[in-house]
Amino acid sequence: MDFDTSRLFAIKRLNNFIEENLVKYSKLRNFDFGPDNRSNISCLSPYVSHGIISEIEIINQSLKKFSFVKNEKFIQEVLWRIYWKGWLELRPNVWLDYLEDLKKLKENFKNNQNYLNAINGKTNIECFNYWVNELKNHNYLHNHTRMWFASIWIFTLDLPWQLGAEFFMRHLFDGDSASNTLGWRWVAGLQTKGKNYVASEWNIKKFSNNRFKNIKLNENPIPVVDNKSYSILNNSFLNANLSKSQDLLIFENNLSFEQSDFNNQSFKNIYFVFNGNETRQIKLDEKVINFKRSLISNQIKDLNNKSLNCKMINIQDIKDMKESFLGFYPSIGENLDYINSNNIKNIFFLYRKIDQYSWKYCSKGFFNFKNYIPKIVQEFI
């Protein structure tokens, strides 16, 4: 597993996957052959989640190879992240409530042996222990394995889903607030109320290519119950007025300025915002922090080579910026939390066109969103 931090590497990985492995994606995508064989999946999520390459780029390249019908499953998977973000943008209190729950649970479980065994890979479930170590060593897990992992965490180890979501967020290179939080809620049975995802021995055996055996799990659990309900906010996601005399802030979710909808605009200065663990409520693994820092550094290097005035700043520096400035919208998560908690009023956001267009279809479940995917693709490709 190699996750180089240059855009060139990400593009090369995309092209190689499309040329060599996309044809078998629908058939093989659910198999986890282990970290030494990821040829059946693209492994692009760490780059998509940071905006190094975009969903539009990926879909466009795939459609050059195969028709929409042959590509449909792959395109659906690419757009999941946009759906999750849109769903959370319409219900931001889901994220805030998660963080509040997490604070209490971390205190309550800090000395819980069952929890400590889980995060240290010392349970009596071999495959789970293997995945804990894989996650820590490679900062990545196959998507199917993430579902198994979460189900075992919640229903067999009987641990709060919030702590599992934190564990993933801490170690995943591709972790983002929406996909991670809502994915764990979905497994628990909260996202689609009463419908949980249950890992089973036969499924793990089959799709891990028989790498694991004698897997004793709770295969008849009841879904997690939460009586909270969240109303949908009415948000138009309109762009701020552009001005050449303003500075632009780029956060960690939209790092490729050249691939943005605003790459033809002139800005006074371009600042890439680095958010270290000092300000985060969920403290990230040092490798994840270094991965983010290196992605930013490479983007700055590329842009400075093209005579654009760019530099990295720490997120705390935003408080000292007196004039109004623009920012690529950071989406719900730690960066936006910092802005809101510090009452920073002089930042005005710019949104990606694909988000503005797609998020209006995110008020319901993904199967409803899926009906609009051909329309989204037609609009942007």
N, C-alpha and C positions, 0 to 999 in steps of 0.2 A: 504494500500500500504506500503510494508516494503522492504527496500533495504539495508539489512545488507551488510557490506563491506568485508566479508571473502569469499575466494574461496569455502570453504566448503558449505556455504549457497547457492552460485550460483549453485554448482553441485547438491545440494539437490533440488533446484527449477527446474533445468533442468530435473532431474529424475522424479520428481513428475508430471511435465507437460506431459512428454512422456507417463508415465504409466496411467495417469488419463484423460488427455484432448486432446492429440494429435489426437486421432481418429476422433474428431469432428472439428478439426481446420479449414479445408477447408470450412465447412458449416457455422461456427460461427465466423470466424476471423474478419469479418467486423463490428460486433456488438460491440458497446460501452455501456456496462451495468452500467458504473460508476466506480469510484475508489474502491468501496467496493466489486466488483465482476469482477475480471480479469481472471477467470478460463478458458476463451476461447482463451487466448493468453499467450505466455510464459513469458513476462516481463523480458526477459534476456538481452535486448539491453544495459542497463547500464554496464553490465559485458562484453559483447562482444566489445563494443566501447572502453573499457579500457584494453582489452586483458586478462581479468581475466579468461575467458573461450574463446575458439576459435570456429570459424565456423566449423572447422573439427570435433572437439569434439561433437558439437551439432548434426551435420549431421550423424556422426557415431553412436551416441546413438539412433537417430530416426530410422536409418536403421536396427538396432537390433530389433526394435519393428515392423516396417512395411516395405514393399517393396518400391523401389524408386517410382513406379507408384502411390502408395497410399500416398507417402510422398512428391510428387513433388512440390505442392504449398508451403508447409512449407519450403522445401529446397530452393526454389526460393527466398522466403522472407529472409531467413538467408543470402543469398549471395548478396542481394541488396547492403549492405554496402560496400562489396568488389568492386562491380561494380561502385558505386558512387566514391569511392576513386580512382579507376583506371582511370575513366573518367576525374577527376580533375587533376590527376598526368600528364596526357597527355596534359592538357590545364591549366597550373598553373596561367596564367594571369586572368582567371575568378575570382579566389580568390582575387588577388591583386586589380583588378578593383572594386570588391565588397567592399573591405575595403576603397578604395578611395571615392567611392560613399557614403559610410556610414558616413565618416567624415563630408562631406558637409551636408548631410541630418540631422544628429544629431544637427548640429548648426541651420539649418533652421527650424527644427520642435520642438526645445526644449520648446517653449512656445505655441505650437499649441494645442488648446483645444481638437480637435478631436483625436489627438495622445495621449494626456494625459488621456482622457476618456477611450481610448482603453487599455492602459497598466494598468490602475487602475480598469478595469472591471466596468465602469460606462457608457456604451453605452445603447442604447434602444433595444439591442438584448439580450434577457435573456440567451440563450444558450452560447453565446460568453462570457458574463460576468462570467458565471459559469465556463467556461473553463479557463479563466484568473486566477481565484482564485484556481482552481484545479491545474493548472501548478505551481503557486507560493507555494501552500501548499504541493504538492506531488512531484514536480520536474519531472513530467512524464505526458504524454498524450497518449491516444490510437492513433495508426497511422492514422486511418480513421478520427479521430477528428482533427488531425494536418492538414489534407487536408481541412476539413471544415473551420477550424480556419483561415488558410492562405487565402483561397478564400474569406471569409468574410472581412478579413483585407484589402485585395487588391481591391476587386470589389464592396463591399457594403460600407465599411468605407472609401474607396478611399485613402488609405495610401500606402506609398512606401513599396515594398516587402522587401527592404534591412533592414528597421527598424523592420519589423516583424521577419525577420531571426535573427536579433540581440536579440530581445526579447526572442525568443526560446533558442538561444545559451546561453543566460544569465541564464536561469532557468532550462534547461533540464539536468538531470543526464547523459543522453546518447548523448548529443550534440557533434557532430564532424563537422569539417569544410566542408567536402564533402557532407555528407548526408543532413545536415541542409541547406547549401547554395543552393545546386542543387535541393533539394526538393522544396524550395520556388521558385526557377527559373522555375521549372516544372509547378507548380500551376499557376504562372503568365503568362505562355505561351512563355517563353524564351528558356527553355531547348529543347523542341520540338517546334520550332518557329511556332507561329500562333495557337498552340493547348494548350489552357488553361484548368484548372480544375475549374468547376463551382459548388459550393455547392448549393443544392436545398432544399426547405422545405420538400418535400416528402422523400428525401433520409435521411435527418437528423432525421425526425420523425421515419422512419422505423428502422434505424440502431442504434438509441439511445433508442430503445424499447419504443417509445412514451413518453420519459421523457420530451420532449420539444414540445411546440405548438405555434401557431401564430407567425411563424418565417418569417419576412418580409425581403427578400433579393433581391439584384440585380441578377436575374437569366439569364440575357441576355447581359453580358458584352463582350467587345472586349478584346482580349489578349493584354498584355503589349508589346510595340514595342521597340526594341533595335537594332540599326544598327551595333553593334559591331559583329565581327566575329573572331573566334579563330582557328588558325592553330594547328595541332597536332604536338607535339614535339616528336622527335625520342630519346627515352630514354630506355636503355637496363636493367636498375635496377640491375646491377651486384654487388655482394658482395665484400667488401674489403677483403684483405688478413688477415687471422686470425693469432694472435700471443698470446701466453700464457702470455707474459710479459706486455700486454696492459690492461688498464682499460676499463670497459664496462659501457656505460651509457644506462639506460632504461628510456624511456619517458612514459607519461601517457597512450599511446595507446597500449602498449605491456607489461603490467605489470607482467604477469606470466612467469618468467624465466624458470621454470621447464617444462612448456608446449611449450617452444619455440623450434625452429629448432637447437638451439645452446646450449641446456642444457647439452650436454656431453663435451663441451669445457671448458677449464680452463682459467680463467681470473685473472689478478692481484688483482683487486678490482671490485666490482659491485656497481655502484652508481645509485640510483633511483632519477630521476630529478623531483623536485616539482616546478611547475610554478604557482606562486600566481598572484594576480591582479596587482602587481607593474609593470609587463612587458607586460600585455595583452592589446590589443587594444579594445577588447570586455570584459568589466568588468563582472565577473561572480557573481552570487548570492552567499552569504556566505555559504549557505548550499551545493552548488555545489563544492566550494573550499574545504570545510571540507570533503565532500564525497571523493574527489580525494586524499586528504591528508591521510584519513583513509584507503583507498584502498592500498596506497603505504606502509603505516605503517604495515598493516597486511601481505603484501608480504615480507617485510623485516624481520618481526618476524618469519615467516615460514621458510625462507631461513637461517636465523641465527641459528635457532634451528637445522638445518642440517649442521652446521659448515661451511657455506659459509660466506665470508666476505662482508657484505652489509651495506650500510647506505644511508640515504636521504641527498641530497644536493639541494640547491636552484639553479634555472636555471642561475642566475647571476654568480655563482661560476665557470661555464664552462669557462668564460673568463680568469680565473686565472690558468687554467690547461695548463702547458707549453709543456708537452710531447704529442705525438700523442695518440689518444684513439679511441675506437670503440663505435658505438652507434646503437641500434636498430632504424631503420629508423622511424622518428616520423610522417611521412606523412605531406602533405601540411596543414598548420595551424599555430597557434601561436608559437609552439615550434620551428618549422623549420624557421619561420619568425625571431625569436630571433637570431638563429644561423646565418642566412644570413645577417640580419641588423647589426650584430656586427662583421661581416667578420671573423667568426671563421673558420679557414682553417685546423685545426689539428684534426678534427673529420672525421671518415670514417665509412660509414654506412653498416649495415647488414639488408637484406630484408627477409621477410617471404617467404617461397617457394610458398605458395598458391597465394601470391600477384604477385610474379615474373611470375608465370604461367598464372594467370587469367587476369592480366592487359593488356595483348596483345589483349584480346578480347573486350576491353572497348572503342574502338575508335568510335563506333556507338551507337545506342540506346539500351535500355535494352532488347528489343525483339530480337535483334540480339545476344546479350550476352547470352540470355536464351537458344539459340540453342546449346551453348557450355557447358551448365551446366552438362549434363550427362558425358561429357568428363572430366570436372574438378573433378566431384565426383569420377569417375573411377580412376583418377590419384592419389587422396589423401586418399581414403577410402579403 
